[in-house]
Amino acid sequence: MREHLVGNYSMRMETYKMASKATLTPKVGYSLVVKLKRVWFWVRTMSDKLQAADVLLRNYMVDMMDKRRFGCLVFVSDDSDFVEVLQEATLRCLKTGVAGYMNDGTLKRIADVCFS
């Protein structure tokens, strides 16, 4: 009885493994980055380090402030890692806004306009 169950189970697992390989293996030439760039989204790859995305985004926002590319800065986040960027934007006389879930977050205390 046990041998029958193990044999039946292993055959099913092979079927699932082969189906998942066909589903999860990306096709050659298919890339989400390419599709996003095609519809004019800004895409940049980053390392796997902790907080790498935050550092890259923070540097990009400060660079855009240096080049005077925007007149207001809106965060859709409650992440307190961006307090320095929000303070920098306030010092540069940019209008700032924050939309997030927390009613009294760190970013909302600094921003000009807050939404929940």
C-alpha positions as CSV (number, residue, x, y, z in Angstrom):
1,M,0.0,0.0,0.0
2,R,2.8,2.4,1.0
3,E,4.7,1.8,-2.2
4,H,1.6,2.5,-4.3
5,L,1.1,5.8,-2.6
6,V,4.7,6.9,-2.9
7,G,4.7,5.9,-6.6
8,N,1.5,7.7,-7.3
9,Y,2.7,10.8,-5.4
10,S,6.1,10.9,-7.2
11,M,4.4,10.7,-10.6
12,R,2.1,13.7,-9.7
13,M,5.1,15.7,-8.4
14,E,6.9,15.2,-11.7
15,T,3.9,16.4,-13.5
16,Y,3.7,19.5,-11.3
17,K,7.4,20.2,-11.6
18,M,7.3,20.0,-15.4
19,A,4.2,22.3,-15.5
20,S,5.8,24.8,-13.2
21,K,9.0,24.9,-15.2
22,A,7.0,25.7,-18.4
23,T,5.1,28.4,-16.5
24,L,7.8,30.1,-14.5
25,T,10.6,30.1,-17.0
26,P,10.6,33.4,-18.9
27,K,10.7,33.2,-22.7
28,V,13.8,34.5,-24.5
29,G,13.5,38.2,-25.2
30,Y,10.7,38.7,-22.6
31,S,11.5,41.2,-20.0
32,L,9.3,43.3,-17.7
33,V,11.9,46.1,-17.8
34,V,11.7,46.2,-21.6
35,K,7.9,46.4,-21.5
36,L,7.9,49.1,-18.9
37,K,10.4,51.2,-20.8
38,R,8.3,50.8,-24.0
39,V,5.4,52.5,-22.3
40,W,7.7,55.3,-21.0
41,F,8.2,54.3,-17.4
42,W,11.5,55.1,-15.7
43,V,13.1,51.8,-14.8
44,R,16.4,51.3,-13.1
45,T,17.9,48.0,-11.8
46,M,19.5,47.9,-8.4
47,S,21.6,45.6,-6.2
48,D,20.1,43.2,-3.6
49,K,21.5,45.1,-0.7
50,L,19.2,46.2,2.2
51,Q,17.6,49.6,1.5
52,A,19.1,49.7,-2.0
53,A,15.8,50.9,-3.5
54,D,15.3,53.6,-0.9
55,V,18.9,54.9,-1.4
56,L,18.4,54.9,-5.2
57,L,15.1,56.7,-5.0
58,R,16.4,59.2,-2.5
59,N,19.3,60.1,-4.7
60,Y,17.1,60.4,-7.7
61,M,14.7,62.8,-6.0
62,V,17.5,65.0,-4.7
63,D,19.1,65.0,-8.2
64,M,15.8,66.1,-9.7
65,M,15.5,68.9,-7.0
66,D,19.0,70.0,-8.0
67,K,17.9,70.3,-11.6
68,R,14.6,72.0,-10.7
69,R,12.6,69.4,-12.6
70,F,9.5,69.6,-10.4
71,G,7.7,72.2,-8.2
72,C,6.0,69.8,-5.8
73,L,6.8,66.5,-4.2
74,V,4.1,64.0,-3.2
75,F,4.9,60.8,-1.2
76,V,2.4,57.9,-1.3
77,S,4.1,56.3,1.7
78,D,4.5,56.3,5.4
79,D,8.1,55.3,5.2
80,S,10.1,57.4,7.7
81,D,13.3,56.8,5.7
82,F,12.4,59.7,3.5
83,V,12.2,62.3,6.2
84,E,15.5,63.9,5.0
85,V,14.3,64.2,1.4
86,L,11.0,65.8,2.6
87,Q,12.9,68.2,4.8
88,E,15.3,69.0,1.9
89,A,12.3,69.7,-0.4
90,T,10.8,72.0,2.3
91,L,14.0,73.9,2.6
92,R,14.0,74.4,-1.2
93,C,10.5,75.9,-1.0
94,L,8.8,73.0,-2.8
95,K,5.3,72.1,-2.0
96,T,5.1,68.8,-0.3
97,G,2.3,66.3,0.2
98,V,2.0,62.9,1.9
99,A,-0.7,60.2,1.4
100,G,-0.4,57.2,3.7
101,Y,-2.3,54.9,6.1
102,M,-1.0,56.3,9.4
103,N,-2.9,59.2,10.8
104,D,0.0,60.8,12.5
105,G,3.2,59.7,10.7
106,T,6.6,61.3,10.7
107,L,6.2,62.4,7.1
108,K,2.8,63.9,7.6
109,R,4.1,66.2,10.4
110,I,6.6,67.7,8.0
111,A,4.5,67.9,4.8
112,D,2.4,70.9,3.7
113,V,-0.6,68.7,2.9
114,C,-1.6,65.3,4.3
115,F,-4.1,62.7,3.1
116,S,-5.1,59.4,4.7
